Amino acid sequence: MARLTDIIEQMIKEMIDDNDGRVEITRGKLAEKVNCVPSQITYVLSTRFTNGQGYIVESRRGGGGWIRISRIANDNKKSNYVMHVLNSLGDTISRHDVVIHLNNLVDYDIIDDNIAAIMYNATSDQALTRIQPVVKDLIRMDIFKSMLLGQAIRMEREEKEAETMSKNTEKKDATKHDNED
């Protein structure tokens, strides 16, 4: 059975998808809908919808208050989205936060399941078992950032190659069209 936080997260993501990447909600109404207290909604928003996970959350408190959640536009360039994630990371990262980032990257088709599994395993507590606990999250972050940077570089190269191929095709089509005239 799914945890309540996972259910709330999924509901909000579906609402965002249904509304072209942006949704306005009230904590009370959403809490009522999922039969929980409003603070549970706040917890999900603060842990699952952060800038680093590709969201902007704005709120207005008080009567008639709202919470607006927007997915950060990634201008269809996967490398830019990965760089956004990289720039939002700090010096340490927990295992839980790695999982959240990887799930988001897979959900947005930025990386595939195979790459996510490799990154998941490389940053797991089991892989870092010989590392002293006081530095484990620091080393996990170094590994995660290195792997993300490698993906961003690969993606940028692929995006440039695709762009070049598209321009070459356009030139060929234009030349062919000119020759027909």
C-alpha positions, 0 to 999 in steps of 0.5 A, spaced: 500 500 500 502 506 498 504 511 503 500 517 504 505 522 502 506 518 495 499 519 494 499 526 495 505 527 491 502 523 485 495 527 486 499 534 485 503 531 479 497 529 476 494 536 477 500 539 474 500 535 468 492 536 467 494 544 467 499 545 463 505 545 468 502 549 473 496 548 478 493 552 484 491 549 490 489 550 497 491 546 503 485 545 506 481 543 500 487 538 498 487 535 505 480 534 505 480 530 499 485 525 501 483 525 508 489 528 512 491 534 516 493 540 512 500 540 515 501 533 511 500 537 505 505 542 507 510 536 508 509 533 501 510 540 498 516 542 502 520 535 501 517 533 494 516 540 490 522 543 491 526 547 486 532 542 486 526 537 484 524 542 478 518 546 481 517 553 484 512 553 489 509 560 491 503 561 496 499 566 499 497 565 507 490 567 510 483 566 508 482 565 501 490 563 501 493 559 495 499 555 493 501 555 486 506 550 484 509 550 477 514 545 474 520 549 471 520 549 464 526 545 461 526 548 454 526 541 451 533 540 453 534 535 457 542 537 459 539 544 461 534 540 466 540 536 469 544 542 470 538 546 473 538 540 478 546 540 479 546 547 481 540 546 486 544 541 490 548 543 496 554 539 499 551 533 502 545 529 500 541 523 503 539 517 500 532 519 500 533 525 496 537 521 491 531 517 490 526 523 489 531 526 484 532 520 480 524 518 480 523 525 478 528 525 472 525 518 470 518 521 470 520 527 466 524 522 461 530 526 462 534 519 464 531 512 463 530 506 468 537 503 466 541 509 468 537 511 474 538 504 477 546 505 476 545 511 479 541 508 485 546 503 486 552 507 486 549 512 491 546 506 495 548 505 503 550 498 501 555 501 496 558 506 501 558 501 506 566 502 508 565 510 508 565 513 515 557 515 517 560 522 518 562 523 511 557 518 507 552 524 505 558 528 502 561 522 498 554 520 496 553 527 493 560 527 490 558 521 486 551 523 484 554 530 482 559 527 478 554 522 475 549 527 473 554 532 470 556 526 466 549 525 463 548 532 462 555 532 458 552 526 454 545 529 453 548 536 450 553 532 445 547 528 443 542 535 443 548 538 438 548 532 434 541 532 433 541 540 432 546 539 426 543 533 423 536 537 423 540 543 420 543 539 414 537 536 413 534 543 412 539 545 407 539 539 403 531 540 403 532 547 401 537 546 395 533 540 393 527 545 392 532 550 389 534 545 384 527 544 382 525 551 381 
